Structure formats: structure tokens, C-alpha cells
Amino acid sequence: MDLKQCEEEARQAALKDIINMFQRPDQLEKLEQYRQRVARQKASVEALLKSGLQNQLDGVRVGLEQLKTCLQDVREFKRSMGVVEQLMQGVPELYEALQDVRKENIKYSQLATAVKNLGLIYNVEASVQQTMTLIEEDNLLYAHQSLTELENARDDLLDELHMQPKQHVSDKITFKRHFEKFDTVSQALEKKLRFILSRTLETVRKEPQIIVTALRIVEREEKSDQFALQQQKVTSFLPPGRPRQWRAMAMNVLKEAVVTRIESSNREEREDNKMWLVRVLEILRQNILVDLRVVKSLCVPCFPPHYNIFEEYVKMYHESLSNYITLPAWISSLNKFQRPLLRVLFSTSSRVHSYTSSARQLYQLEMSSPKIVIVGSGASGIACATKLLDYGFDNVVIVEAESRIGGRIHTIPFADNVIDLGAQWCHGEKDNMVYELAHKHDLLDSTGDVYESYQCVRSNREVVPEDISQRLKDIVNDSLVTRQMELRNCQGSLGSYLNNKFYEALRRPENSDIDMAIAKEFFENYKKFENSVEASDTLDDVSGKGYLEYWECEGDILLNWKDKGYVEFLRLLMRSRELKTEWGVLEKRVLLNKKVTRIEWSRNDCCVQIRCADGDCFVADHVILTVSLGVLKEQQLMLFDPKLPVEKQRAIDGLAFGTVNKIFIEFPQQFWPDKWTGFTMLWRDEDIADIRGTPRAWLEDVFGFYCDHNQPRLLSGWMIGANGRHMETLPEDEILAGCMYLFRKFLQWDIPEPCNFKTSTWYTNENFRGSYSFRSMYTEEVGTSARELAQPLHVVTTKPVLNGEPTVEPLYNQSRCDKPIVQFAGEATSDHYFSTVHGAVEAGWREATRLADFYGMLRNSHKLPKSNL
């Protein structure tokens, strides 16, 4: 189609549009509007065409420039190739000139290789003896390294001999005699590896590093085999003994161990027991499930991924079991009733019940009430124990390292009634199980505005005006609202976020009259207050995103326990007042001064053994650990045998645990005004400099003292961080003197001498090592969570049965299950209520419910029989 034809068709189409547009006279009035609209459309089309054309021209220009550059490169390449061609013309002549040199090089290369390996050649006897000693001492990596050096020296010489045009038989005989003991060493190492690999399932439980060492040697040999085969293609020389194929050897050894494991299961003769077939097959089934659990949890991390060791083990067990149960002699010993039973037993163990009642009894493991040991009698341990009793479990005992119950709930008599050295408040009302239980008994009272209406006092005794201090409080309180949204995408710490928000607010015009020195002092104090909330040393340690993992319960977040203390909640859980005993339902179930030093959780009987410092031992079906995260951090490597899985170790290491301490001072009488609620200390730069570097430097992190309307003569102070931990090591009189120094430096009144004094010591107590957990930047870095800490340690066992009856109806016909043998509770295991008592209680109930679900107590109405630990 040519341009004129296109233009004519466009004219016809335009004319048709105009005729349709102006069919009525009144439409002529809009002629100017139509003309302007068409003009705009035309200008738009022209702009698009111009832009498109310009882009095309730009592309052509760039293409031409690239072609020009390419042409220059081709010319340069052609010139370079000409130079190379000229140089290559002299190569034949040079090759002929070097013929004599090449002949001499070949002639003496064997000598050069011998000189290079002279030390090893002369010391073959000593090297062999040293290598054998290393093998006997189980220093296998060093032994293999020594063996490899000997082998390389031998192979270098043999390679040189192989390249000689004329080879003498005497040379080969000499080499063979000189290195004849090399094969002995190689065979000894192979024998050692075979022994180690044949005991893989036993060794990997206690010394997995031995398995890893053996596999490293096997993989090194596999690479040496590949290298030797590749070199053979080039030189046609293959070192003697290659390829060794130790990887195939390793798999054969594992397979032989599986065959032996299966064949050794038949320990009874038919004459000994009429139900011998049922017992043999049940033993086989249990052994296979336990072994595969070990492979999946322990062998997989040790073996290289390309081994696909779990799949290989499944295949080996399948083949070995198939061969075992189809042995003609074995099958022929079965009568006509036992042969179909064999097939049925392996299709599903649950169908054994349909044959005979005696077979059912032999198949099932008769079981009394499971034995459960709870380590720790804090809120989580007591909540767990009482909930287990509610579910019907009877064999429950708590072992406690301290001489008291309560854990980090520690209420003691002091001044006019009691004080709480640990947990003090019920934080919130909605979705808070502590509030839900206590509220019914009228045990709680609001603390009021004590922690909002405090005075801000500078270190020169200047009280910050109330309007200024209130505006500063409003600035930080406003961030409590905005941070819930803004921290979701935060990549930094809570400290950097709060710092930016505070000083950004100060720069607003309405806050221009606030003295920046006072604002800075206030903010430094506020950060200490926030650190006491988080239990962190510095807010730069606290993860911005991790801060949002904590869910605050709606309602009053500072509900106190009137004049009774938090221990009243423990009495409520134990039903102490109802039963009129000190420990209520837990009477005679708590063992004090019983420090756990070892937890052995990989026994063959699928139980766990707990060893105590006083020599006592407990064997239980389950242990529930409610100790603090601080104790786990310090003792995990010594406490567990075998060591915890990597994921669990990462959770313990990654979750943060800090210290917050309290100071209680009782005065003979109240020396402050009635409506005064307390004060926070704002240090001026020159005053704080005076105490830094002195024995009083620890006072910098005491950030405030507050009143308690249940204790009218008492002031309670708060302290954080490293200085708080240091304070625990100081004599009481020195701590008290420091506190009196603070009172007299900041307050204008005459301060009387106190009549009583008490501090908490959570860090130096080896049974706590701190106060509570938080989410740090390191937590975010390693990517762990409370959920990983709460995950139980499992063993593979048969389904639990109670009174001879299965507790659950399976979805599939299988009789294996994962038994939670070691469980973890405590506030640090709570996803969203960590650092609180209600989080600890929730975690204790969670683990009790886990066991109830495992034994079918949530679906069935089993009543467990009694037995004794």
C-alpha cells in the first residue's frame, strides 16, 4: 500500500466522521470545540511520531558507533594475529633446538623427583611406624595426612619410572620392596574406618565428631580416586591400589551393620514362648523406628548432603528386612496360622488386636501413669504441675535448686507488710490468665500514677518545672503509640529509633523553649527506665522489630497485690488456702535444695535420667525444664547429654537475657510530702563526671526511687545493666551509703537514717543469672525465636497406651510416634508474653497440655493409675 492511497483513505474516514458529527444544525455551534479537540489530538500524534522517530535515529547512531568500534577491534586483532603468526614460524626451529634439553630432562626427572622426596624415601620405616601409632591412638586425620604424604612420594617416583622409554623389572621390584609396608598402613586405616562406621548409630549419639572424621577421610580418598583416574587418561599411569572406592566401602559397612542389627533381634526360640513371632516382629519394628530417628536427627548433620543418608538407610532397612523375613528356613518354621500373621503385623501393628488377646498384651507396652519431673518451682513450673494434676497425671514431682518455691517470684516480709524482690505487677487485664484468676478473688489493686507523676530532679537539687517535665514525658509517651506502626519496617535498634523520635520532636517550634541540657538529661534517664522494662544494658541492644513481638494486654498494666505480694498468686494456683496447707495440691511433690546437674535424654529405654548435685537420680518418662534462660545460657553444654541440637543451642544463645535489680529502703517515718510519688535522677554532665571512675560509679544506673501506697515508709529504687550486676557484689553497707548519697545530693529535705534495707541479687544467684528475657539485635541476626526454644526434644517410640488401651486413634495405620522427652517452659519460651508471669504461666500450661494431648487426655477420659517415682 503506497502513501497516496493511505492518505486518501484517511481523508475518506475523516469526512465520514465529520458527516456523522454534524447531522443536526445545533451541532454546528460546537464546531470550534471539535476543531480544537482535533488539533490537540493531531499535536499529540505528531509529538509521538517525532519522539518515536528520534528514538529510532538515536538507536541507529549508537549502532553505527558500535560497528565502528567493532571494526577497529577487528583490525587490531588482525594485526596481533599477524605478529603471532610471525612468532610461530620460529617454533619448529626452536623445538628442534630443544630436543636435546628435553631428552636430558626426561633422563634426570626421576632423579629430581627422588631428590624432592628424599626425606620421605629414607624415612619410610619411621613414617610407617608413626602413622601406625597415630591410627592406634585414633588420631585418624593426622594418620591419613601422613599416609597421603607417603603415597604421593611413592606415586611420583612410579610415575617417573612409568615415563622412562626403557623400564627395568628390577626397578619395580626395588620400589615394591621399599614401599611394601605402605599397604599395611593403608589396610590398618581402612580396618579402623570400617570399625567406626559399623558402630555409626551408637557413636553418633555420644561422639559425632568421630563419624565426621571418618567421613572426611573417606571423601578425601574419593577425591584422590577421581584425580588418579583423570591423570590416567593423560599419562596412562594409575597408582597401585587406586581406585580404593572407600565411599562404596563405607556404604557396604553401613548395610552390613543394618543386616546384623535386624538378624540380632531374634533372641527367642519358638519353644521358649508361643508368641515369639509377635515379640520378634515388635522388637524389629521398635528398633527400626528408633534407628531411623537417630539417623534423621543425628546422622544427617554429620554426613555430606550427597550421601542422602536418611533415604539410604530407609532403603537398607527395607532390603534387609525383606531378605530377613523371606529366608526359607525362617519361613518354614512358621505354622499355617503364623504366616498370614507375619504380613498383617507389618502392614499395621494395630490389627494385632483382632487375632488374640494374648497377642495384644505382648504387642502393647503395659504402662502405668507416666513419670514426670519438672525442674524449677517458679510460676511456670507450678502452673505446669497443677495443670498436669488437673488433667489426671499423678506421678508429678518438682525438683527445686533453691530452698524455697517461687523462682523469680520472691515475696518476703519487710517494713509494714511484704515486698516483692522479683515479679511485682500483673501487667494488663484482657487475655491475661493471671488477671483472670486473681480478679475473681479480689487480689489486685491499681498502682495509680506513681510511675507517671514522679518529679524530675537534677543533680544540683533543681526540680524541673512540672510543665516542662510533663511535656518531655508527653514526647516519650507519644512514641509509645507511633512505635507500634513505625517499628514494623525498622532495620535498627529500639535505641536508635527512640533517639531519632525524641530529638525530632524537640526540634518542633512548640518545644523551642525547652532547655536542651534538661531535655538531654531527661532522655538519658528515660532510656534507663526503658532498659528496666526490657532488661537490657542499653537500648541499642534491643531489636526494633523484636520489640513488637511482645503483646501488651489491654487494661491497667501496673496492678499490684495489695499487701500480700505475688506469692499469693502461687497459693491460688496450688489451692493452698482452699486445702489449708502451705503448698496445696503440690504438698509432698516439691523437693527443695535439689539442683539438677545432668539430664541424660538419649537412653535406649526412651526415658530420661536426671542427676542432682546431692547424688540423687530420677528416671522419668518426661522432664519439663522451667529454669531461667540465664541458667540455660551458662549450663547448657554441661547440663545435657547428649548435647542439644544446633537449633536449640542457637535459640538459647540468640535470645537475650538481662538483669534488673531493686533497692528497698525503709525509714522510721515518712519524710516526703503526702502527694509526692517519687523522683527520677537527672545527672548534669559535670556532676556525673565527678563519680565516674570512682567506687560510686555504679550509682549512675540507679535511675529513680518511688513510693508504695501499701508501704508508707518505704522508697523502692530501680537499677539496670552492668552496674546493677556490680552492685550485687558490694557489701550492704556500701550500697546503703551510696543510696543515702543520692538522696542527699538530689533531695532538698533532711533525710533521716533508714531503719531497714534490702536489695535483689538475681544475677549472682547461679540458679537465675538474671531477671527476664528480651529480643536483641543478635536475636534478629541469628534468626531465632521463643518458638525454637519451646520446641521439645523427641525420641521415637511406640504410641502411648494406658491400662492396655491405646490413647489415640491414628489417622494412618502406624504405631510410631515422637515422644516429647525433654520439654521447655518459662517466660523466655513465650512467643508474645516473654518477661512476664502470665507468659511463664501460659508456657507451663502449654507443656502440660502437650503431654495431655500426647496421651490422649484431651479426647479421652482415662484415669491414670498411681505409681511412685
Steps between C-alpha positions, in 0.01 A plus 500: 500500500653836388495833682240664270251218553543526878447872488182459293357243739573731793315785326197278436491383861527858628223619269275219620565596865419867428173411323392288795607772744303787343171339398294751702519886474554545874823298477655771279522720810761258634713518188772702671514255788537208260767684306704566816463141613618365164790745504607373840476141383703585191767673707514199733540255211769715342688514832483124531622453144781746552604332823490156338700614204756668723539179700552304182763744380676486837504123479646507152770744611597281795506195274727672251739604776512144628567368149781750465653389828460137396676566171791655688519196727500264201787693341698490827435129532614444142822689570562299819438173318759601242756551775411161653533335160850642458600374843357155433717459191801466726342228722606192291859618503481563876344157554788332319751702700342388829490130417823433683380693804178300506687173486722605789197618699328165458823325589544682829136575600485179698808610690345843564183338634706270719698795636175686566362207701833392639401562861191283475681228304773460761248520788236263366546262792471779759203659317318167486557441870385854587188460288414168663536666842266779395243244385522312828455827692193588286669811355355402165528832316869529580547134411332551164709809432820304567375213284419742217852649511653153473268408217577818306875440528460144376266593216728782381788259466287232333366759257852599402594136459191447286607781263847349438533355147674194638370358825690239699324232702757541777392861548141398562607226740716750691210742528264226614736384774572850619132596533358156588396612850294782348220257417501380862438853623226558245329175601527593870334836437227337293438246776470783754253685282295184452479454876390861556239492225363166616410670831362818345163500679664453839793738447298786351301535825801576718798582275372619162840659428645150453247427225575837336875423508448161335282653229755775431764235438263305275421813298870590466569152365208533261652821359839330474334218303344748259829685454690176434247390237518838326881489496488149356323636192794737445803292604354145488643451850278388788653480849483156660199450720294758316209547494445403863124573487474562873164671461353178365679317778339733756151439365560123500611516864185692592289246316673210676435672835130528412485131407670405827263728693195329349628144532599554865142589592393136512614410852222254582431154373159378402504246781564772760188697435190425296477866399862523393407619152303798630783595735769467232312715252413760764866523606598542135245774450609691810869468417451623145298803608752595768790457257337708229429774753870503590594513132267789429589710804869418550647335189363744243704795641816285502481350151564706183171591329573296186493181708122541548566297810144488632363373168786253476432365848131460421595307187749282692248417771236421241725264305647335809160453659357357179785251477472413867131421506519299175783266610377149409617346828333776700171485308489123512502514879170688501178310521202565276355749749818699547576560133202730430559662838847601381357702212232659715744604772712695257207664325371648825576414857155612610339195335673269742201557728272305265691173539528409866493678832840352589653646186356839594658482842841411357485772240405785729736641759305488823529839651421661832463872549789676322772626733550875455774708660475880488824688555432832672216612729445847358171619356545288188592183689216533751249583225617196303483265799152610609369476145643148462320398820180652362538285187531186712874442504603386846873425487615861497789637705679836501873525575613845613859620547404776744385458859162651411241485223405787271802549276508862389191562711654572840278662762656566841383678819633857516404826670122515554412184301683344203710588195557320169868465413403361160172513309284775643208584271229335299551662159161560343155347519373372164642162389706485819445172683656638819238776508221261410584276798582774755220739412238249616652509849544878521876469539608791277512877535613779270837661563362828368716770344812440712711433192355795309479788751854469639723807532801551276784624720840613373824419680521859631164446682316706241151361444405521134179711467194281473388645166843428346529150646145417391571611143813284495298207635238561233765487227623156608146377570390604150765269358329208677215541253697572182762231559240224458468594134841641417712218648348244265743599227781599734841357410678633808480502876233637729761744631570662164125526431421669835799732468382622158139541614592692816732754342274535197217602735729743684574682175133590454425872553265437792787341695762765426479638856614172663857515626700250292721410798195405706348314204820300454517413871134396496547280194806328648292415808207387288724258310598342832131462582439330164799275563334388824189410301701298247772371743763626255831669578444752221212563263742458211493129588120479460367404157250746356301224332547268796347762731168450318500126573385584853122542522377731772173392662230765504406659831700616800857378452613569859265299719655422840418228750398738782677397818542130414760490221518291184538180702125521552456406134709187551279408796202545269649261242580242770163548675692550825230695683229264382688191621649685800853379430810696402536346156142387437470233230879493470551391859768226509566554129772766531861413582700805612879545488510253211726651233497314166848452353439256214214404271565182300232492232615241246459175692404178324183469710357830368513651849704785641729491802548805722808517723516742793790663679427303819537169316128425456380371163154489345393300197188644343292479185511878462695790644365855469769763538379836636836648602588852390659574164801630693557155651464334159755741350753420772444126543363355175831347390546320833135432579389288203629162387509480205536866414196690381422521127654796317164676464442484874851624577446789257174595675664497844794702372293738287222600739616771739480492878570800723507619858281752681545551875297666773603695810259527796566753778278528807509825702378553857239740369394659173712809430340593165171683427183289488431548128861449397537172300875482451778647290733421213860615494616729219879516508671815378815434295733656756346303789501163329864556407581533871392144586613319186823314563434493877357226725164676469485471122233228526251759629466642147258222407267543799243702309223564754331436834122466534234484771275203577159581648495157666831586670479866620856510641668332207683624190580245229776565247577342164836420347611352167787359302860424579499739794201318643688170474802665664285629786410141592866436586530799737457489879156610618635793699675635189179472296299674770762777528479552125122528509514753784752697294244515220218612727705779653641610165164524321242574771466822697353348816680373808540127444482282813707186535312195372395220731493215247648424163479223235617445140434229244787285368372325190822485301745366760255224595614203288145369490375805304786701343274792424143628498316446172538469124471740207558506124841640412666600175693172525170314524402658170843430349499125571133472409376310803185528710325383817325237293830325432587514870159352589534210254531172699771239452341185360579131488329248276294244685177307483172675547417550868254255650322536831349199678573289193297720264638743239441864589443634151340391177762547226426661168717233334573145594838551662615443855798737528491842657731780615507505878581840657764385748649840596269802494574867556280756678554834672442859392779491240311231305191720458460643151330824603489523882868447580637678811166465683343263749198446281739400220666252735165357612383472142819310410454260792141428397614457140739220592247331727250509214764359265531191721126472546460504124780246456324258736156573361379662820333781308282259302454211737400465862788279613577498870864421549606237752733601779862398531802647669803677361 
